[in-house]
Amino acid sequence: MSLMHVRQIETHVRETYSDGWVANLSEDANLSRLLARYALDLAQPVQANSDALQVEVTDHGDDGGIDAVAVDPRTNLVTLVQSKWRKDGKGSFDLNSMNRFVDGVRNLSEIDSAGIVSCSAEMKKAVSVALSKPGGRLLLVVVTTASEPLSDVVHAPMNKLLGIFNDDPDSDPIAAFKYVKQSDLFSSIAQIPREKIDLDLSILEWGRLRDPKSAYYGRVNALEIARWFESHGESLFSDNIRLALDNSEINDGIFRTAVSDPELFWYFNNGLTILAEEIDQSIAGSVTRDAVNLRLIDASIVNGAQTVSSLGRAMRAGREHELKQAYVLVRCIEIGGDEAPDLARRITRYANTQNAVLGQDFVFLDPEQHRLAQELRSLGYTYLLRSGESSGDVDSSSVIDVRLAAVSLACASGDIGHAVTAKREVSKLFDRDSGPYKTLFNPQVDGLYLSRVVEAVSWVDYTLDKELESSDGLRAGVAIHGRRIIAYLVLKSIGHKKLRDPYLNFKSELDEIPAASLSLLSGLVSKFPDNAYPGNVFKNRTRCEELIAELSIAGRA
């Protein structure tokens, strides 16, 4: 059946991506391009199917080993594809093609400087920006109409590359690999239906909407929800934009609340949204608004995957007693009818795109921040304390937002650990309990000092951004990922005493920053460890300290 499957796959990609056919390429080369484009769609989570997704097919004779690229700027997921069309459907992916793909990934991700990057300058920049942000991830996909699995020999170069990206045991993996062969492609076009799930639940203190769609809402016991996850697992989220996030900060927080403060869970949690083809209400016990029993036919949880999976985790940990005391806000929406698919997509989209409350948003309640805002105002600066706050028509050079302030103070603190945190996870800088927030923002930090460190860090960023216009490979990678350490070293050389001196000719200090930044960049590149990913090295305090030590030794030699 192999040849028949290939023909059906060919029909699908020809019909779906007909506008991607290039006249001067061979039929097999064009089919490989269309297959690469299809692989991008297969790899994207549901939420990436939007106008924000940047997609580029690069498959041609001199493509540098990468046939297609996609970047989702909202999730910072970068997908890179290598595609091989086998008309006969036999064999497997070959070692030479795998090596070319690995080399292309190394070059595009700025581990190496040698090699060809065939994607556009705009796409290359989008990849760099996504991978430089906290949570930036790589999905590496090999897709082929060949039918055999990868051999260990062919898999080895990819395993070695993944080891470079994922060598920080304290961080979630940066890169993942997926091999998509003929059977996977055939299954994807066969449109295997998702599992149909019916849920029974009791809603306390419930209410109902009848128009324009029937919906029920109220509170549901957490143990009941945890049992759903035990019975159905991630099939509950088949229409959600994301599955459960393993070992995430959000999940840990939900779990802690469920087991430590179960009686407060309803107040702290955002709740669930469940869509169902049909909702049946039991007559018994539903005369009053105290409780109602519902059966949800063909149900899917489209918002609240992390809550459900965390409650399931608590149940597996033997915390049923605590779960019995916890309740979750739940709304159930009936979406039957001709408009059901479109309505379901819209509800899923909007239920998952409401603005999240970030840790930094709570700084608005801190009197120290308002003191700094007042002092900065007297110096001619506008200080933005809330996410999304606008400065109006004020010159951007005189605007400081609290996120930039935290990063700059971390780089100026003299503690390399804070500078690493500024690279690794900026949100941790606003953690009042276990983070450095009170060290960074305290009565000893005045408006003049803050404005100066912000200006210095901004000069470092500007200098390195300009350098990126003419740099690639490792130098570009260090310029992107190492800038917090470079800023830390620049500010350390100026010193706290000067930065706090109101009589300092600060402009003369700023004039020295471009040359100092580029000198440090060159030094870090020259001492950078072989086969290391800059995004990992500069998120690890020990490795940064070792690199700076090497740089200091070289400077004294």
SELUMVEX-919979 format. One record per residue (C-alpha): residue in three letters; residue number from 1; x, z, y. Coordinates in steps of 0.5 Angstrom, whole numbers. Each point is the difference from the previous one (the first is absolute). Layout:
residues N
Ala, NUM, X, Z, Y
...
//
This chain:
residues 557
Met, 1, 0, 0, 0
Ser, 2, 6, 0, 5
Leu, 3, 0, -7, 2
Met, 4, -8, 1, 2
His, 5, 1, 7, 3
Val, 6, 5, -4, 5
Arg, 7, -4, -5, 1
Gln, 8, -6, 5, 2
Ile, 9, 5, 3, 5
Glu, 10, 2, -6, 3
Thr, 11, -7, -2, 1
His, 12, -1, 7, 4
Val, 13, 6, 0, 4
Arg, 14, -1, -8, 2
Glu, 15, -7, 2, 2
Thr, 16, 1, 6, 4
Tyr, 17, 7, -2, 4
Ser, 18, -1, -7, 0
Asp, 19, 2, 0, 8
Gly, 20, 7, 3, -3
Trp, 21, 2, -7, -3
Val, 22, 6, -3, 3
Ala, 23, 0, -8, -1
Asn, 24, 8, -1, -1
Leu, 25, 1, 5, -5
Ser, 26, -1, -1, -8
Glu, 27, -7, 2, -3
Asp, 28, 4, 6, -4
Ala, 29, 3, 2, 7
Asn, 30, -7, 0, 3
Leu, 31, -3, 4, -6
Ser, 32, 6, 5, 1
Arg, 33, -2, 1, 7
Leu, 34, -7, 1, -1
Leu, 35, 1, 5, -6
Ala, 36, 5, 4, 5
Arg, 37, -6, 0, 5
Tyr, 38, -5, 2, -5
Ala, 39, 5, 6, -2
Leu, 40, 0, 2, 7
Asp, 41, -8, 1, -1
Leu, 42, 0, 3, -7
Ala, 43, 5, 5, 3
Gln, 44, -3, 3, 6
Pro, 45, -5, 6, 0
Val, 46, -7, -2, 3
Gln, 47, 1, 3, 7
Ala, 48, 6, -5, 1
Asn, 49, -5, -6, 0
Ser, 50, -1, -1, 7
Asp, 51, 3, -3, 6
Ala, 52, 5, 5, 1
Leu, 53, 4, -3, -6
Gln, 54, 6, -4, 1
Val, 55, 1, -5, -6
Glu, 56, 5, -6, 0
Val, 57, 2, -4, -6
Thr, 58, 7, -2, 0
Asp, 59, 1, -4, -7
His, 60, 4, -6, 1
Gly, 61, 7, -3, -3
Asp, 62, 4, 5, 4
Asp, 63, -4, 6, 1
Gly, 64, 5, 6, -1
Gly, 65, -4, 3, -6
Ile, 66, -6, 2, 3
Asp, 67, -6, -5, -1
Ala, 68, -5, 4, 4
Val, 69, -1, 6, 5
Ala, 70, -5, 5, 2
Val, 71, 0, 5, 5
Asp, 72, -6, 5, 2
Pro, 73, 2, 4, 6
Arg, 74, -6, 5, -1
Thr, 75, 3, 2, -7
Asn, 76, 7, -2, 2
Leu, 77, 0, -3, -7
Val, 78, 5, -6, -1
Thr, 79, -1, -5, -6
Leu, 80, 5, -5, -2
Val, 81, -1, -5, -6
Gln, 82, 4, -4, -4
Ser, 83, -4, -6, -4
Lys, 84, 1, -4, -6
Trp, 85, -5, -5, -2
Arg, 86, 1, -2, -8
Lys, 87, -5, -6, -1
Asp, 88, 1, 1, -8
Gly, 89, -2, 8, 1
Lys, 90, 6, 1, -5
Gly, 91, 6, 5, 1
Ser, 92, 1, 5, 5
Phe, 93, 4, 1, 7
Asp, 94, 7, -1, 0
Leu, 95, 6, 4, 2
Asn, 96, 3, -5, 5
Ser, 97, -7, 0, 4
Met, 98, 0, 8, 0
Asn, 99, 7, 0, 2
Arg, 100, -2, -5, 6
Phe, 101, -6, 5, 2
Val, 102, 4, 6, 0
Asp, 103, 5, -3, 4
Gly, 104, -6, -2, 5
Val, 105, -3, 7, 0
Arg, 106, 7, 3, 2
Asn, 107, 1, -5, 5
Leu, 108, -7, 1, 3
Ser, 109, 0, 7, 0
Glu, 110, 7, 0, 3
Ile, 111, 4, 3, -5
Asp, 112, 4, -6, 0
Ser, 113, 2, -5, 5
Ala, 114, 2, -6, -4
Gly, 115, -5, -5, -2
Ile, 116, -6, -4, 2
Val, 117, -7, 3, 3
Ser, 118, -5, -6, 0
Cys, 119, -5, 4, 4
Ser, 120, -2, -1, 7
Ala, 121, 4, 5, 5
Glu, 122, -7, 3, 2
Met, 123, -1, 1, -8
Lys, 124, 7, 3, 0
Lys, 125, -2, 5, 6
Ala, 126, -6, 2, -3
Val, 127, 3, 2, -7
Ser, 128, 5, 4, 4
Val, 129, -5, 3, 4
Ala, 130, -4, 2, -6
Leu, 131, 6, 3, -4
Ser, 132, 3, 4, 6
Lys, 133, -7, 4, 1
Pro, 134, -1, 6, -4
Gly, 135, -4, -2, -7
Gly, 136, 3, -7, 0
Arg, 137, 0, -3, -7
Leu, 138, 2, -6, -4
Leu, 139, -4, -3, -5
Leu, 140, 4, -5, -4
Val, 141, -4, -5, -4
Val, 142, 2, -5, -5
Val, 143, -5, -5, -2
Thr, 144, 0, -5, -5
Thr, 145, -4, -4, -5
Ala, 146, 4, 1, -6
Ser, 147, -3, 4, -5
Glu, 148, 6, 5, -2
Pro, 149, 2, 7, 2
Leu, 150, 6, 1, 4
Ser, 151, 7, 1, -4
Asp, 152, 4, 6, 1
Val, 153, 6, -4, 2
Val, 154, -5, -4, 6
His, 155, -3, 7, 2
Ala, 156, 7, 3, 1
Pro, 157, 1, -3, 7
Met, 158, -6, 3, 2
Asn, 159, 0, 6, -3
Lys, 160, 7, 1, 4
Leu, 161, -3, -2, 6
Leu, 162, -6, 5, 0
Gly, 163, 5, 5, -1
Ile, 164, 3, -1, 6
Phe, 165, -6, 0, 4
Asn, 166, -3, 6, -4
Asp, 167, 7, 4, 0
Asp, 168, -3, 6, 4
Pro, 169, -3, 5, -5
Asp, 170, -4, 4, 6
Ser, 171, -4, -6, 3
Asp, 172, -5, -4, -3
Pro, 173, 2, -7, -3
Ile, 174, 2, -5, 5
Ala, 175, -1, -6, -5
Ala, 176, -4, -2, -6
Phe, 177, 1, -6, -4
Lys, 178, -6, -4, -4
Tyr, 179, 1, -6, -5
Val, 180, -6, -4, 0
Lys, 181, 0, -5, -6
Gln, 182, -5, -5, -3
Ser, 183, -5, 5, -3
Asp, 184, -1, 4, 6
Leu, 185, -1, -6, 4
Phe, 186, -5, -2, -4
Ser, 187, -4, 6, 0
Ser, 188, 0, 0, 7
Ile, 189, -4, -6, 1
Ala, 190, -4, 2, -6
Gln, 191, -4, 5, 4
Ile, 192, 0, 6, -5
Pro, 193, -6, 4, 3
Arg, 194, 2, 7, 2
Glu, 195, -2, 6, -3
Lys, 196, -8, 2, 1
Ile, 197, 0, 7, 2
Asp, 198, -7, 4, 1
Leu, 199, 1, 7, 3
Asp, 200, -5, 6, -1
Leu, 201, 1, 5, 6
Ser, 202, -4, 6, 3
Ile, 203, 0, 0, 8
Leu, 204, -1, 7, 3
Glu, 205, -3, 0, 7
Trp, 206, -1, -7, 0
Gly, 207, -3, -5, 5
Arg, 208, -2, -7, -1
Leu, 209, 0, -7, 4
Arg, 210, -5, -5, -2
Asp, 211, 1, -6, 5
Pro, 212, 4, -5, 1
Lys, 213, 3, 3, -7
Ser, 214, -2, 5, -4
Ala, 215, 5, 6, 0
Tyr, 216, 1, 7, -2
Tyr, 217, 4, 5, 3
Gly, 218, 2, 8, -1
Arg, 219, 5, 4, -4
Val, 220, 2, 0, -7
Asn, 221, 4, 5, -4
Ala, 222, 7, -2, -1
Leu, 223, 1, 1, -8
Glu, 224, -6, -5, -1
Ile, 225, 5, -5, 4
Ala, 226, 6, 2, -4
Arg, 227, -4, -1, -6
Trp, 228, -1, -8, 2
Phe, 229, 7, -1, 1
Glu, 230, 1, 3, -7
Ser, 231, -5, -4, -3
His, 232, 2, -7, 4
Gly, 233, 6, 1, 3
Glu, 234, 2, -6, 5
Ser, 235, -5, -4, -2
Leu, 236, -4, 4, 5
Phe, 237, 3, -3, 5
Ser, 238, 0, -8, -2
Asp, 239, -3, -2, 7
Asn, 240, 4, 5, 4
Ile, 241, 6, -3, 4
Arg, 242, 5, 5, -3
Leu, 243, 1, 4, -7
Ala, 244, 2, 7, 0
Leu, 245, 7, 1, 3
Asp, 246, 4, 4, -4
Asn, 247, 4, 6, 3
Ser, 248, -2, -2, 7
Glu, 249, 0, 5, 5
Ile, 250, -8, -1, 1
Asn, 251, -1, 2, -7
Asp, 252, 4, 6, 0
Gly, 253, -4, 2, 6
Ile, 254, -7, -1, -3
Phe, 255, 3, 3, -7
Arg, 256, 2, 7, 4
Thr, 257, -6, 0, 4
Ala, 258, -4, 0, -7
Val, 259, 4, 5, -3
Ser, 260, 1, 5, 5
Asp, 261, -6, -1, 5
Pro, 262, -5, -3, -4
Glu, 263, -6, 3, 4
Leu, 264, 3, -3, 6
Phe, 265, 1, -7, -3
Trp, 266, -7, -3, 3
Tyr, 267, 3, 1, 7
Phe, 268, 7, -2, -1
Asn, 269, -2, -7, -4
Asn, 270, -3, -6, 2
Gly, 271, -4, -1, -6
Leu, 272, -2, -6, -4
Thr, 273, -3, -7, 1
Ile, 274, -4, -3, -7
Leu, 275, -3, -7, 0
Ala, 276, -5, -1, -6
Glu, 277, -4, -6, -2
Glu, 278, -6, 5, -1
Ile, 279, -1, 7, 1
Asp, 280, -6, 3, -4
Gln, 281, -2, 7, 3
Ser, 282, -3, 5, -5
Ile, 283, -7, 3, 1
Ala, 284, 2, 7, -2
Gly, 285, 3, 5, 5
Ser, 286, -1, -5, 5
Val, 287, -6, 2, 4
Thr, 288, 4, 4, 5
Arg, 289, 7, -1, 3
Asp, 290, 4, 5, -4
Ala, 291, 2, -5, -5
Val, 292, -1, -7, -3
Asn, 293, 2, -3, -7
Leu, 294, 3, -7, 1
Arg, 295, 2, -6, -5
Leu, 296, 4, -5, 3
Ile, 297, 0, -6, -3
Asp, 298, 7, -5, 0
Ala, 299, 3, 5, 5
Ser, 300, 7, 0, 3
Ile, 301, 3, 5, 5
Val, 302, 3, -4, 6
Asn, 303, 2, 5, 4
Gly, 304, 3, 7, -3
Ala, 305, 5, -2, -6
Gln, 306, 5, 5, 2
Thr, 307, -5, 5, 0
Val, 308, -3, -1, -6
Ser, 309, 7, -1, -4
Ser, 310, 2, 6, 3
Leu, 311, -6, 4, -2
Gly, 312, 1, -3, -7
Arg, 313, 8, 3, 0
Ala, 314, -3, 7, 2
Met, 315, -4, -1, -6
Arg, 316, 5, -2, -5
Ala, 317, 4, 6, 3
Gly, 318, -5, 5, -2
Arg, 319, -3, 1, 6
Glu, 320, -8, 0, -2
His, 321, -1, 6, 3
Glu, 322, 2, -2, 7
Leu, 323, -3, -6, 0
Lys, 324, -7, 3, -2
Gln, 325, 1, 3, 7
Ala, 326, 1, -6, 4
Tyr, 327, -4, -6, 3
Val, 328, 1, -7, 2
Leu, 329, -4, -4, 5
Val, 330, -3, -6, -3
Arg, 331, -4, -6, 2
Cys, 332, -3, -5, -5
Ile, 333, -2, -6, 2
Glu, 334, -5, -5, -3
Ile, 335, 3, -7, 1
Gly, 336, -5, -5, -5
Gly, 337, -2, -6, 2
Asp, 338, 3, -7, 2
Glu, 339, 4, 3, 6
Ala, 340, 3, 5, -5
Pro, 341, 7, -3, 0
Asp, 342, 1, -1, 7
Leu, 343, -3, 7, 2
Ala, 344, 4, 3, -5
Arg, 345, 7, -3, 3
Arg, 346, -2, 2, 7
Ile, 347, -2, 7, -2
Thr, 348, 7, 0, -4
Arg, 349, 4, -2, 6
Tyr, 350, -3, 4, 5
Ala, 351, 0, 6, -4
Asn, 352, 7, 0, -1
Thr, 353, 2, -2, 7
Gln, 354, -2, 5, 4
Asn, 355, 6, 4, 4
Ala, 356, 3, 5, -4
Val, 357, 2, 6, 4
Leu, 358, 8, 1, 0
Gly, 359, 4, 6, 0
Gln, 360, 3, -2, 7
Asp, 361, -8, 0, 3
Phe, 362, 0, 7, -1
Val, 363, 6, 1, 6
Phe, 364, -5, -1, 5
Leu, 365, -2, 7, -1
Asp, 366, 7, 3, 1
Pro, 367, 1, 3, 7
Glu, 368, 7, -2, 0
Gln, 369, -2, -8, -1
His, 370, -4, 1, 7
Arg, 371, 6, 3, 3
Leu, 372, 4, -5, -2
Ala, 373, -5, -5, 3
Gln, 374, 0, 3, 6
Glu, 375, 7, 0, 1
Leu, 376, 1, -7, -2
Arg, 377, -5, -2, 5
Ser, 378, 4, 3, 6
Leu, 379, 6, -4, -3
Gly, 380, -5, -6, 1
Tyr, 381, -1, -1, -8
Thr, 382, -7, 0, -3
Tyr, 383, 0, 4, -7
Leu, 384, -5, -3, -5
Leu, 385, -2, 6, -5
Arg, 386, -6, -3, -4
Ser, 387, 0, -6, -5
Gly, 388, -3, -6, 4
Glu, 389, 1, 3, 7
Ser, 390, 1, -6, 5
Ser, 391, 5, 1, 6
Gly, 392, -5, -5, 4
Asp, 393, 4, -5, 5
Val, 394, 6, 5, 0
Asp, 395, 7, -3, -1
Ser, 396, 2, 0, -8
Ser, 397, 7, 3, 2
Ser, 398, -3, 6, 3
Val, 399, -4, 2, -6
Ile, 400, 2, 4, -5
Asp, 401, -5, 2, -6
Val, 402, 1, 6, -5
Arg, 403, 2, -4, -6
Leu, 404, 6, -3, 4
Ala, 405, 1, 7, 3
Ala, 406, 0, 3, -7
Val, 407, 5, -5, -3
Ser, 408, 5, 0, 6
Leu, 409, 0, 8, 0
Ala, 410, 2, 0, -7
Cys, 411, 5, -5, 1
Ala, 412, 3, 5, 6
Ser, 413, -1, 6, -4
Gly, 414, 7, 0, -3
Asp, 415, -3, 1, -7
Ile, 416, 1, -6, -4
Gly, 417, -6, 2, -5
His, 418, -5, -1, 6
Ala, 419, 3, -7, 2
Val, 420, -1, -2, -8
Thr, 421, -7, 3, 0
Ala, 422, -1, -4, 7
Lys, 423, 2, -6, -5
Arg, 424, -3, 2, -6
Glu, 425, -7, 3, 2
Val, 426, -2, 1, 7
Ser, 427, -6, 3, -1
Lys, 428, 4, 6, -3
Leu, 429, 3, 1, 7
Phe, 430, -7, 3, 2
Asp, 431, -1, 5, -6
Arg, 432, 0, 7, 3
Asp, 433, 0, 3, -6
Ser, 434, 6, -3, -4
Gly, 435, 3, -5, 5
Pro, 436, 4, 0, 6
Tyr, 437, -5, 0, 5
Lys, 438, 1, 6, 3
Thr, 439, 7, -1, 1
Leu, 440, -1, -7, 3
Phe, 441, -5, 3, 5
Asn, 442, 1, 7, 3
Pro, 443, 1, 3, 7
Gln, 444, 7, -2, 0
Val, 445, -2, -7, 0
Asp, 446, -1, -3, 7
Gly, 447, -3, -6, 3
Leu, 448, 7, -3, 2
Tyr, 449, 3, 1, -6
Leu, 450, -5, -3, -4
Ser, 451, 0, -6, 5
Arg, 452, 7, -1, -1
Val, 453, 0, 0, -8
Val, 454, -6, -4, 0
Glu, 455, 4, -5, 5
Ala, 456, 6, 0, -4
Val, 457, -3, -1, -7
Ser, 458, -4, -6, 3
Trp, 459, 7, -3, 2
Val, 460, 2, 1, -7
Asp, 461, -6, -4, -2
Tyr, 462, 0, -5, 5
Thr, 463, 8, -2, -2
Leu, 464, -1, 0, -7
Asp, 465, -7, -4, 1
Lys, 466, 5, -5, 4
Glu, 467, 5, 0, -6
Leu, 468, -5, -2, -5
Glu, 469, -1, -7, 3
Ser, 470, 7, -2, -2
Ser, 471, 1, 4, -6
Asp, 472, -3, 0, -7
Gly, 473, 2, 3, -7
Leu, 474, 3, 7, 0
Arg, 475, 1, 0, 7
Ala, 476, -7, -1, 2
Gly, 477, -2, 5, -6
Val, 478, 4, 6, 3
Ala, 479, -2, -2, 8
Ile, 480, -7, 1, -3
His, 481, 0, 6, -4
Gly, 482, 6, 3, 3
Arg, 483, -2, 1, 7
Arg, 484, -2, 7, 0
Ile, 485, 7, 2, -3
Ile, 486, 3, -4, 5
Ala, 487, -4, 3, 6
Tyr, 488, 2, 7, -3
Leu, 489, 7, -2, 0
Val, 490, -1, -3, 7
Leu, 491, -4, 6, 3
Lys, 492, 5, 5, -3
Ser, 493, 6, -3, 3
Ile, 494, -3, 1, 7
Gly, 495, -2, 7, -2
His, 496, -6, 5, 2
Lys, 497, 4, 3, 6
Lys, 498, 0, -7, 3
Leu, 499, -7, -2, -1
Arg, 500, -2, 6, 3
Asp, 501, 4, 0, 6
Pro, 502, -5, -2, 6
Tyr, 503, 6, -3, 4
Leu, 504, 3, -4, -6
Asn, 505, 1, -8, 2
Phe, 506, -5, -1, -6
Lys, 507, 1, -8, 2
Ser, 508, 7, 0, -2
Glu, 509, -1, 3, -7
Leu, 510, -6, -5, -1
Asp, 511, 5, -6, 2
Glu, 512, 5, 3, -6
Ile, 513, -6, -1, -5
Pro, 514, 0, -7, -2
Ala, 515, 7, 0, -2
Ala, 516, 0, 6, -3
Ser, 517, -6, -2, -4
Leu, 518, 3, -6, -3
Ser, 519, 7, 3, -1
Leu, 520, -4, 5, -5
Leu, 521, -4, -6, -3
Ser, 522, 7, -3, -2
Gly, 523, 3, 6, -2
Leu, 524, -6, 2, -5
Val, 525, 0, -7, -3
Ser, 526, 7, 0, -1
Lys, 527, -1, 7, -4
Phe, 528, -7, -2, -3
Pro, 529, 0, 1, -8
Asp, 530, 0, -6, -4
Asn, 531, -7, -2, -3
Ala, 532, -4, 5, 4
Tyr, 533, -6, -1, 4
Pro, 534, 0, 2, 7
Gly, 535, -7, 3, 0
Asn, 536, 2, 5, -5
Val, 537, 7, 2, 2
Phe, 538, -3, 2, 7
Lys, 539, -6, 4, -3
Asn, 540, 5, 4, -4
Arg, 541, 4, 6, 4
Thr, 542, 6, 1, -5
Arg, 543, 1, -8, 0
Cys, 544, 0, 0, 8
Glu, 545, 5, 6, 0
Glu, 546, 4, -4, -5
Leu, 547, 0, -6, 4
Ile, 548, 1, 3, 7
Ala, 549, 6, 4, -3
Glu, 550, 3, -7, -3
Leu, 551, -1, -3, 7
Ser, 552, 4, 6, 3
Ile, 553, 6, 0, -4
Ala, 554, 0, -7, 1
Gly, 555, 0, 1, 8
Arg, 556, 6, 5, -1
Ala, 557, 4, -4, -4
//
